[in-house]
Amino acid sequence: MPPHRLVKQLAQVARPMSTLAGYKLQQHSYKYRYMIVSAGIATGGVMFYFCQKHKVLAASSVQSQKSLWMTDPITDIKDLEKNPDSMKTKMELLIMRIQGEVCRALEKEEEDKKFVVDRWIRNEGGGGISCVIQDGMVFEKAGVNISVVHGHLPPAAIQQMKSRGKNLSGKNLPFFATGISAVIHPRNPYVPTIHFNYRYFEVENEDGTKQSWFGGGTDLTPSYLNQEDCVHFHKTLKVACDKHDKSYYSRFKTWCDEYFYIKHREETRGIGGIFFDDLEEPNHEEIFKFVKSCAESVVPCYIPLVQKHKNNGYGYAEREWQLLRRGRYVEFNLIYDRGTKFGLFTPGARYESILMSLPLTARWEYCHQVEPGSKEEEMVQVLKKPRSWV
C-alpha cells in the first residue's frame, strides 16, 4: 500500500477516538515507518509523526484545533506543541476551546450581534482574549474572557493567598495563572444571568518548590424564580460532578451558596450552582478532567434557559426589578469577589477585562421593599434561604 493511502486510512481510524498512544505500525516493504505517538488530552486531537530515515515531519494536533478558537492563543503554538503534557498547555487549550464553544452558542441566540474579539498582551507577561457582546437583542452584555498571565506576585496577592492557608515563603514570587471567566447579562428579565470561571494557578517559592491548584464553578442568578429552570441547571451540574466523585456536587453546591453570599444584604447573589477553590487532590490529572467536565456543561445547562425565555413578554416593573437585582450583583463583585480583587491587585492589570463582569445597566433605590406575596418576594425568600434543587 502506498504511504499516502496508509496515512489516509490511519486518519480515518483515529478520527473518532479521543486518545491514542503507543500504537506502532511498520511497513517493512517500504522504507517508511509510521507511528501514532501522542494524543491531545484536552481536546482529543491526535498527532502523527512521519519518519523517513532521520527526517521527522509532524502534523500538529494543536494547529488542527484553530477552527475551534475565537483567535490565536496567547502562548505561541510552537511552545504549546513542545509541551503537550504540561498542565499549562492542557489548560490553555481547554479554555481556548470552551471560549469558542460558548461564544458560538450565544451568537446563535443573538440575531444581529457578533462577539467583538479583543486579543491583548500584558507587558509584565502573558495576555488574554476578551470576547464581548453589548446592546444585543437577547444579551444586553455578555463577556467570555480567557487569560494566560505570568510574572511576580505583589505582596497584597501573597497575603490574600496566605489567608486561605497557602504556605508561601518570600516576596515577589513567580506565578503563572490561566483561566476562563464569563458573565452573561440577558436583556429579558426572565432569562437568568450566568457566571462561570475555571482556572489553574502555579506559584514558585524562594526555595524553588512549586505549589499549584485549580478553582472554579458555575452559578445562576435569576431575577424571577422558575423552579423547573433551577432543577435543570443544578441537575446538569450534578451529572458533570458525579462522573468524577459522587461527593463533589453536594460539597461544591454548599460552598457556592456560602461563597456568593452578600453579607451586608444577608442574601445570596443567586440560586447557586457549584464553586471550589484550592483544589489539589486527588491529583492534578484527575482534577483537570473534572474541570473539563464542568466547563463542558456550561452550554447544556444554560442555553436551553435562554431559548425558553428570551421571547417572554415583560413590562416596566419587571425591568426595574431586574436592574435592582443587578445592583446586588455589582455589590458582590466589587466588595467580595476573590477573582476581582486578585485582578485589581496584580501589576499590569487590564481593568476593562476585569470589570467586564459588571452589567451595562443597574439600579439602586433607597430602602427598596418588595410587595408581600409578589413574584419578587418569592425570589428574595430563596435568596435568604438557599434550597436544594436536586
C-alpha positions as CSV (number, residue, x, y, z in Angstrom):
1,M,0.0,0.0,0.0
2,P,1.4,3.4,-0.9
3,P,2.4,5.6,2.1
4,H,-0.1,8.4,1.4
5,R,-3.0,5.9,1.3
6,L,-1.9,4.3,4.6
7,V,-1.8,7.7,6.2
8,K,-5.3,8.4,5.0
9,Q,-6.6,5.2,6.4
10,L,-4.9,5.8,9.8
11,A,-6.5,9.2,10.0
12,Q,-10.0,7.7,9.3
13,V,-9.4,5.2,12.1
14,A,-8.1,7.8,14.5
15,R,-10.7,10.5,13.9
16,P,-13.5,9.2,16.3
17,M,-11.0,8.3,19.0
18,S,-10.3,10.6,21.8
19,T,-6.8,9.3,22.7
20,L,-4.3,7.1,21.0
21,A,-0.9,6.3,22.4
22,G,1.9,3.8,21.8
23,Y,0.3,2.3,18.7
24,K,3.0,1.4,16.2
25,L,2.7,0.3,12.7
26,Q,5.6,-0.8,10.5
27,Q,5.5,-1.4,6.8
28,H,8.6,-3.5,6.1
29,S,8.1,-3.4,2.3
30,Y,8.7,0.3,2.3
31,K,11.4,2.5,3.6
32,Y,8.9,4.5,5.7
33,R,7.8,3.9,9.2
34,Y,4.6,5.4,10.6
35,M,3.8,5.8,14.3
36,I,1.0,7.5,16.2
37,V,2.8,8.6,19.3
38,S,0.6,11.0,21.2
39,A,-2.8,12.5,21.7
40,G,-4.1,15.9,22.8
41,I,-5.8,15.0,26.1
42,A,-7.6,18.3,26.5
43,T,-9.3,18.2,23.1
44,G,-9.0,14.7,21.7
45,G,-6.6,15.7,18.9
46,V,-4.2,13.2,17.5
47,M,-0.6,13.9,16.4
48,F,1.0,11.8,13.6
49,Y,4.8,11.6,13.1
50,F,6.1,10.5,9.7
51,C,9.7,9.3,9.8
52,Q,11.8,8.8,6.8
53,K,15.4,7.9,7.7
54,H,16.4,10.8,10.0
55,K,13.9,13.3,8.8
56,V,10.8,13.9,11.0
57,L,7.7,15.7,9.9
58,A,4.8,16.4,12.3
59,A,1.1,17.2,11.6
60,S,0.2,19.2,14.7
61,S,-2.8,18.4,16.8
62,V,-2.6,22.0,18.1
63,Q,-2.8,23.5,14.6
64,S,-5.8,21.3,13.8
65,Q,-7.8,22.9,16.7
66,K,-7.6,26.5,15.3
67,S,-11.1,26.4,13.9
68,L,-12.4,25.9,17.4
69,W,-10.9,29.1,18.8
70,M,-12.0,32.7,18.5
71,T,-8.4,33.8,17.7
72,D,-4.8,32.7,18.1
73,P,-3.8,31.6,21.6
74,I,-1.6,33.8,23.9
75,T,1.2,31.2,24.1
76,D,2.9,30.6,20.8
77,I,1.6,27.5,19.1
78,K,5.1,26.1,18.8
79,D,5.6,26.3,22.5
80,L,2.3,24.6,23.1
81,E,3.4,21.8,20.8
82,K,6.7,21.4,22.6
83,N,5.0,20.8,26.0
84,P,1.8,18.8,25.3
85,D,1.9,17.1,28.7
86,S,2.3,20.3,30.7
87,M,-0.8,21.3,32.7
88,K,-0.2,24.9,31.5
89,T,-0.7,23.7,27.9
90,K,-3.6,21.5,28.7
91,M,-5.5,24.3,30.5
92,E,-4.8,26.8,27.8
93,L,-6.0,24.5,25.1
94,L,-9.1,23.7,27.1
95,I,-10.1,27.3,27.8
96,M,-9.5,28.3,24.2
97,R,-11.9,25.6,23.1
98,I,-14.5,26.4,25.7
99,Q,-14.4,30.1,24.9
100,G,-15.1,29.2,21.2
101,E,-18.0,26.8,22.1
102,V,-19.7,29.2,24.5
103,C,-19.4,32.3,22.2
104,R,-20.7,30.4,19.2
105,A,-23.6,29.0,21.2
106,L,-24.5,32.5,22.4
107,E,-24.2,34.0,18.9
108,K,-26.8,31.5,17.6
109,E,-29.3,33.0,20.0
110,E,-28.4,36.6,19.2
111,E,-29.9,37.8,15.9
112,D,-27.7,40.7,14.8
113,K,-24.7,40.9,17.1
114,K,-21.4,39.0,17.0
115,F,-18.7,38.9,19.6
116,V,-16.0,41.6,19.4
117,V,-12.7,39.7,19.9
118,D,-10.0,41.6,21.7
119,R,-6.7,39.9,22.0
120,W,-4.4,41.8,24.4
121,I,-0.9,41.4,25.6
122,R,0.3,42.2,29.2
123,N,3.6,43.9,29.4
124,E,4.5,42.1,32.6
125,G,3.9,38.7,30.9
126,G,1.2,36.9,29.1
127,G,-2.1,38.3,28.0
128,G,-5.7,37.4,27.3
129,I,-8.6,37.3,24.9
130,S,-11.8,39.2,25.7
131,C,-14.9,38.4,23.7
132,V,-17.8,40.8,24.3
133,I,-21.3,41.5,23.0
134,Q,-23.0,44.7,24.1
135,D,-26.5,46.1,23.4
136,G,-27.8,42.9,21.7
137,M,-31.5,42.0,21.4
138,V,-31.0,38.9,23.6
139,F,-27.9,39.8,25.5
140,E,-27.5,43.2,26.9
141,K,-23.9,42.4,27.8
142,A,-22.1,39.1,27.5
143,G,-18.4,38.6,28.1
144,V,-16.3,35.4,27.7
145,N,-12.7,36.1,28.7
146,I,-9.6,34.0,28.9
147,S,-6.2,35.0,30.4
148,V,-2.8,33.4,30.4
149,V,-0.6,35.5,32.6
150,H,2.7,35.2,34.4
151,G,5.1,37.4,36.4
152,H,5.6,38.0,40.1
153,L,3.0,38.2,42.8
154,P,2.8,41.5,44.7
155,P,2.7,41.5,48.5
156,A,-1.1,42.1,48.6
157,A,-1.8,39.0,46.5
158,I,0.6,36.9,48.5
159,Q,-1.1,37.9,51.7
160,Q,-4.5,37.1,50.3
161,M,-3.3,33.6,49.4
162,K,-1.7,33.1,52.8
163,S,-5.0,34.0,54.4
164,R,-6.5,31.0,52.6
165,G,-3.9,28.7,54.0
166,K,-1.2,28.8,51.3
167,N,2.3,28.2,52.7
168,L,4.2,30.8,50.7
169,S,7.6,32.0,51.5
170,G,9.3,35.0,50.0
171,K,8.4,38.2,48.3
172,N,7.6,38.9,44.6
173,L,7.1,35.2,44.0
174,P,7.0,34.0,40.3
175,F,3.5,32.9,39.3
176,F,1.5,31.5,36.4
177,A,-2.3,31.7,36.1
178,T,-4.7,30.8,33.3
179,G,-8.4,30.5,33.2
180,I,-11.7,31.3,31.6
181,S,-14.3,33.7,33.1
182,A,-17.7,34.6,31.7
183,V,-20.7,36.6,32.8
184,I,-23.8,36.8,30.6
185,H,-26.4,39.5,31.4
186,P,-29.5,39.0,29.2
187,R,-32.0,41.7,28.3
188,N,-35.2,39.8,29.2
189,P,-35.8,39.7,33.0
190,Y,-37.0,36.1,32.7
191,V,-33.7,34.9,31.3
192,P,-31.2,34.4,34.2
193,T,-27.7,35.7,34.4
194,I,-25.0,33.1,34.4
195,H,-21.4,33.2,35.6
196,F,-18.7,30.6,35.2
197,N,-15.0,30.5,35.9
198,Y,-12.4,27.8,35.7
199,R,-8.7,28.4,36.4
200,Y,-5.3,26.9,37.2
201,F,-2.6,28.6,39.3
202,E,1.1,28.0,40.0
203,V,3.4,29.8,42.4
204,E,7.1,29.2,43.0
205,N,8.6,29.7,46.4
206,E,12.0,31.2,47.1
207,D,13.5,27.7,47.6
208,G,12.3,26.7,44.1
209,T,9.4,24.5,45.3
210,K,6.1,25.0,43.5
211,Q,2.5,25.0,44.6
212,S,-0.4,24.6,42.1
213,W,-4.1,24.3,42.4
214,F,-7.4,24.6,40.5
215,G,-10.5,26.6,41.2
216,G,-13.8,27.4,39.5
217,G,-17.5,27.0,39.3
218,T,-20.8,27.9,37.6
219,D,-23.7,29.7,39.2
220,L,-27.0,31.2,38.1
221,T,-28.6,34.5,39.1
222,P,-32.3,34.8,38.0
223,S,-34.4,37.9,38.6
224,Y,-37.6,35.7,38.8
225,L,-37.8,32.2,40.2
226,N,-38.6,29.3,37.8
227,Q,-38.2,26.1,39.7
228,E,-38.0,24.0,36.5
229,D,-35.1,26.1,35.3
230,C,-33.3,25.7,38.7
231,V,-33.7,22.0,38.7
232,H,-32.4,21.7,35.1
233,F,-29.4,23.9,35.9
234,H,-28.4,22.0,39.1
235,K,-29.1,18.6,37.6
236,T,-26.8,19.3,34.7
237,L,-24.0,20.3,37.1
238,K,-24.6,17.3,39.2
239,V,-24.2,15.0,36.3
240,A,-20.8,16.6,35.5
241,C,-19.7,16.3,39.1
242,D,-20.9,12.7,39.6
243,K,-18.7,11.5,36.7
244,H,-15.7,12.1,39.0
245,D,-16.8,11.9,42.6
246,K,-20.3,11.5,44.0
247,S,-19.5,13.8,46.8
248,Y,-18.5,16.7,44.6
249,Y,-21.9,18.2,43.8
250,S,-23.1,18.3,47.4
251,R,-19.7,19.8,48.7
252,F,-19.4,22.4,46.0
253,K,-23.1,23.3,46.0
254,T,-22.8,24.2,49.7
255,W,-19.5,26.0,49.0
256,C,-21.2,28.0,46.2
257,D,-24.1,29.1,48.5
258,E,-21.6,30.2,51.1
259,Y,-19.2,32.0,48.8
260,F,-21.8,34.0,46.8
261,Y,-23.3,35.4,50.0
262,I,-23.8,39.2,50.2
263,K,-23.1,39.7,53.9
264,H,-24.4,43.3,54.2
265,R,-27.7,42.3,52.4
266,E,-28.0,38.9,54.2
267,E,-28.8,37.1,51.0
268,T,-27.1,35.1,48.3
269,R,-26.3,36.5,44.9
270,G,-28.4,33.9,43.1
271,I,-29.7,30.3,43.3
272,G,-26.1,29.0,43.4
273,G,-24.5,26.2,41.4
274,I,-21.0,24.8,42.2
275,F,-17.9,26.6,43.5
276,F,-14.5,25.2,44.5
277,D,-11.0,26.6,45.1
278,D,-7.5,25.5,46.1
279,L,-8.3,22.0,44.7
280,E,-5.2,19.8,44.7
281,E,-6.4,16.3,45.5
282,P,-6.5,13.5,44.4
283,N,-4.1,14.6,41.7
284,H,-3.7,17.2,39.0
285,E,-4.7,14.9,36.1
286,E,-8.0,13.9,37.8
287,I,-8.8,17.4,38.8
288,F,-8.2,18.6,35.2
289,K,-10.7,16.0,33.9
290,F,-13.2,17.2,36.5
291,V,-12.7,20.9,35.5
292,K,-13.1,19.8,31.8
293,S,-16.4,18.2,32.5
294,C,-17.7,21.2,34.4
295,A,-16.6,23.6,31.7
296,E,-18.3,21.5,29.0
297,S,-21.5,21.5,31.0
298,V,-22.0,25.3,30.6
299,V,-23.7,25.3,27.3
300,P,-26.2,22.5,28.1
301,C,-27.1,23.9,31.5
302,Y,-27.7,27.5,30.2
303,I,-28.6,27.7,26.5
304,P,-32.0,25.8,27.0
305,L,-33.0,28.5,29.5
306,V,-32.2,31.3,27.1
307,Q,-34.2,29.6,24.3
308,K,-37.1,29.0,26.7
309,H,-37.4,32.6,27.9
310,K,-35.8,35.0,25.5
311,N,-39.1,35.9,23.9
312,N,-41.2,36.1,27.1
313,G,-43.2,39.3,27.4
314,Y,-42.3,41.7,30.2
315,G,-43.1,45.3,31.3
316,Y,-41.6,48.2,33.1
317,A,-42.0,46.7,36.6
318,E,-40.1,43.5,35.6
319,R,-37.3,45.5,34.0
320,E,-36.9,47.7,37.1
321,W,-36.7,44.7,39.3
322,Q,-34.1,43.2,37.0
323,L,-32.0,46.3,37.3
324,L,-32.3,46.3,41.1
325,R,-31.1,42.7,41.2
326,R,-28.1,43.7,39.0
327,G,-27.2,46.3,41.6
328,R,-26.8,43.5,44.1
329,Y,-24.7,41.6,41.6
330,V,-22.4,44.7,41.3
331,E,-22.1,44.9,45.1
332,F,-20.9,41.4,45.4
333,N,-18.4,41.6,42.6
334,L,-16.8,44.8,43.8
335,I,-16.8,44.1,47.5
336,Y,-16.4,40.3,48.0
337,D,-15.3,38.6,44.8
338,R,-11.9,37.0,45.2
339,G,-11.1,37.0,41.4
340,T,-11.9,40.7,41.0
341,K,-9.6,41.5,44.0
342,F,-6.8,39.4,42.7
343,G,-7.1,41.0,39.3
344,L,-7.1,44.6,40.7
345,F,-4.0,43.8,42.9
346,T,-2.0,42.3,40.0
347,P,0.6,44.6,38.3
348,G,-0.4,45.4,34.7
349,A,-4.0,44.5,35.4
350,R,-6.3,45.1,32.4
351,Y,-9.3,46.8,34.1
352,E,-11.6,46.6,31.1
353,S,-11.4,42.8,31.2
354,I,-11.6,42.6,35.0
355,L,-14.7,44.8,35.1
356,M,-16.3,43.0,32.1
357,S,-18.5,41.1,34.6
358,L,-20.4,44.3,35.5
359,P,-23.8,44.8,33.8
360,L,-24.3,47.5,31.3
361,T,-27.1,49.0,33.4
362,A,-28.1,48.6,37.1
363,R,-30.2,50.4,39.6
364,W,-30.2,51.3,43.3
365,E,-33.3,52.6,45.2
366,Y,-33.3,53.9,48.7
367,C,-34.7,51.4,51.2
368,H,-36.5,49.4,48.5
369,Q,-39.1,46.9,49.8
370,V,-40.8,44.1,47.8
371,E,-44.5,43.7,48.0
372,P,-45.8,40.8,50.2
373,G,-47.0,37.9,48.1
374,S,-45.3,39.1,44.9
375,K,-43.1,37.2,42.5
376,E,-40.3,39.5,43.6
377,E,-40.8,38.4,47.2
378,E,-40.8,34.8,46.1
379,M,-37.3,35.3,44.6
380,V,-36.0,37.1,47.8
381,Q,-37.2,34.3,50.0
382,V,-35.0,31.8,48.1
383,L,-32.0,34.2,48.3
384,K,-32.5,34.5,52.0
385,K,-32.6,30.7,52.5
386,P,-30.9,28.6,49.7
387,R,-32.7,25.5,48.7
388,S,-31.7,22.0,47.5
389,W,-32.7,21.6,43.8
390,V,-31.8,18.0,43.1
